[in-house]
């Protein structure tokens, strides 16, 4: 991945709907060259997809809940897979991570109301292996996208791209 590829990724992080023509102007390449680079980045799995940022409140899911989950297993992957499959009306599991420390997993849910969150927590606790949970509700979001002030935050060089002489 060279500096031009990195710039293309940064541009797409800031605006996933940017056209190849717009990107070409920014990186000073032809549109076909940008198309080929983008396809190569997709084929390598560097670009894994394109998504929309949404207004969760307008979608009827105004609350963000962060749920720490502890299991009684050393390997919590089975519980995690079951948690990822649980679906609710009025709730969406946005992220589920396996983490280090006192807790085994960390989940971010978007929920319609506190009563829906209560149902989610009750259901989480029924998943085999789940021992307990700790939940916080976000009051507001300071920054929640992959960009900061409209600018992508991909570093200039990744550790594997730095050469040592």
C-alpha positions as CSV (number, residue, x, y, z in Angstrom):
1,X,0.0,0.0,0.0
2,X,1.6,3.2,-1.1
3,X,0.9,6.9,-0.2
4,X,-1.7,7.2,-3.0
5,X,-3.6,4.1,-1.8
6,X,-3.5,5.5,1.7
7,X,-4.9,8.9,0.5
8,X,-7.7,7.0,-1.4
9,X,-8.6,5.1,1.8
10,X,-8.6,8.4,3.8
11,X,-10.9,10.1,1.3
12,X,-13.3,7.1,1.4
13,X,-13.2,7.1,5.2
14,X,-14.3,10.7,5.1
15,X,-16.9,10.2,2.4
16,X,-17.7,6.7,1.3
17,X,-19.9,8.0,-1.5
18,X,-17.1,9.9,-3.2
19,X,-16.9,9.1,-6.9
20,X,-13.8,7.8,-8.6
21,X,-13.7,11.0,-10.6
22,X,-13.7,13.1,-7.4
23,X,-11.0,10.9,-5.9
24,X,-8.9,11.1,-9.1
25,X,-8.9,14.9,-8.8
26,X,-7.7,14.7,-5.2
27,X,-4.9,12.2,-5.8
28,X,-4.0,13.5,-9.3
29,X,-4.6,10.3,-11.2
30,X,-7.0,9.3,-14.0
31,X,-10.4,7.9,-13.1
32,X,-9.5,4.5,-14.5
33,X,-6.3,4.4,-12.4
34,X,-8.4,5.2,-9.3
35,X,-10.9,2.5,-10.2
36,X,-8.1,-0.1,-10.5
37,X,-6.6,1.0,-7.2
38,X,-9.9,0.9,-5.5
39,X,-10.7,-2.6,-6.9
40,X,-7.3,-3.8,-5.7
41,X,-7.8,-2.4,-2.2
42,X,-11.2,-4.2,-2.1
43,X,-9.6,-7.5,-3.4
44,X,-6.9,-7.3,-0.7
45,X,-9.6,-6.8,2.0
46,X,-8.3,-3.3,2.9
47,X,-11.6,-1.8,1.8
48,X,-14.2,-4.2,3.2
49,X,-17.3,-2.3,2.3
50,X,-19.1,1.0,2.3
51,X,-21.6,2.2,4.9
52,X,-23.9,5.1,5.8
53,X,-23.8,7.1,8.9
54,X,-27.4,7.3,10.2
55,X,-29.4,9.4,12.6
56,X,-30.3,6.7,15.2
57,X,-32.9,9.0,16.9
58,X,-34.7,9.5,13.6
59,X,-34.7,5.7,13.2
60,X,-36.4,5.3,16.6
61,X,-33.3,4.1,18.4
62,X,-32.3,7.2,20.4
63,X,-30.5,5.5,23.3
64,X,-26.9,4.1,23.1
65,X,-26.2,1.4,25.7
66,X,-22.8,0.0,26.5
67,X,-22.9,-3.4,28.1
68,X,-20.0,-5.2,29.7
69,X,-20.6,-9.0,29.7
70,X,-18.8,-11.6,31.9
71,X,-19.0,-15.3,31.2
72,X,-18.1,-18.2,33.4
73,X,-16.1,-19.8,30.5
74,X,-12.5,-19.0,29.7
75,X,-13.4,-19.1,26.0
76,X,-16.4,-16.9,25.6
77,X,-16.7,-17.3,21.8
78,X,-19.8,-19.6,22.1
79,X,-21.6,-17.2,24.3
80,X,-20.6,-14.4,21.9
81,X,-21.9,-16.1,18.9
82,X,-25.2,-16.7,20.7
83,X,-25.4,-13.0,21.8
84,X,-24.8,-11.9,18.2
85,X,-27.8,-13.9,17.0
86,X,-30.2,-12.5,19.5
87,X,-32.6,-10.0,17.9
88,X,-35.1,-7.6,19.4
89,X,-37.8,-5.2,18.1
90,X,-36.6,-1.8,19.1
91,X,-32.9,-2.7,19.6
92,X,-29.9,-3.3,17.4
93,X,-26.6,-4.8,18.4
94,X,-24.1,-2.5,16.8
95,X,-20.8,-3.9,18.0
96,X,-19.7,-6.9,20.1
97,X,-16.0,-7.3,21.1
98,X,-14.1,-9.8,23.1
99,X,-12.0,-7.8,25.5
100,X,-9.2,-8.2,28.1
101,X,-9.6,-7.5,31.8
102,X,-12.3,-8.4,34.3
103,X,-15.0,-8.6,31.6
104,X,-15.1,-11.0,28.7
105,X,-17.1,-9.0,26.1
106,X,-18.2,-5.5,25.4
107,X,-21.4,-4.7,23.4
108,X,-22.9,-1.5,22.0
109,X,-26.6,-1.5,21.5
110,X,-29.0,1.1,20.0
111,X,-32.3,0.9,21.8
112,X,-35.7,2.6,21.5
113,X,-36.3,3.0,25.3
114,X,-35.2,2.0,28.7
115,X,-37.8,-0.8,28.8
116,X,-36.4,-2.3,25.6
117,X,-32.9,-2.1,27.1
118,X,-34.3,-4.0,30.1
119,X,-35.6,-6.7,27.8
120,X,-32.2,-6.9,26.0
121,X,-30.4,-7.3,29.4
122,X,-32.8,-9.9,30.6
123,X,-32.2,-11.8,27.3
124,X,-28.4,-11.4,27.5
125,X,-28.5,-12.9,31.0
126,X,-30.3,-16.0,29.7
127,X,-27.5,-16.8,27.2
128,X,-25.6,-19.9,28.4
129,X,-22.4,-19.0,30.0
130,X,-23.3,-15.4,30.8
131,X,-22.6,-14.7,34.4
132,X,-23.4,-11.0,34.8
133,X,-23.5,-7.6,33.0
134,X,-22.7,-4.0,33.7
135,X,-24.5,-1.3,31.7
136,X,-24.1,2.4,31.0
137,X,-26.3,4.6,28.8
138,X,-24.6,7.3,26.8
139,X,-25.8,10.9,27.5
140,X,-24.4,12.3,24.3
141,X,-21.8,11.5,21.6
142,X,-18.7,13.6,21.4
143,X,-17.3,11.7,18.4
144,X,-18.6,8.4,17.1
145,X,-17.6,8.2,13.4
146,X,-14.4,6.9,11.9
147,X,-13.4,10.5,11.0
148,X,-12.5,13.5,13.2
149,X,-14.0,16.8,12.1
150,X,-14.6,15.4,8.6
151,X,-11.0,14.2,8.2
152,X,-10.1,10.5,8.1
153,X,-7.7,9.4,10.9
154,X,-5.7,6.8,9.1
155,X,-2.1,7.2,10.1
156,X,0.5,8.2,7.5
157,X,2.3,4.9,7.9
158,X,1.4,1.7,9.7
159,X,4.0,-0.1,11.8
160,X,4.4,-2.8,9.1
161,X,5.0,-0.1,6.4
162,X,7.9,1.5,8.3
163,X,11.2,0.2,7.2
164,X,14.1,-0.2,9.6
165,X,17.6,0.4,8.3
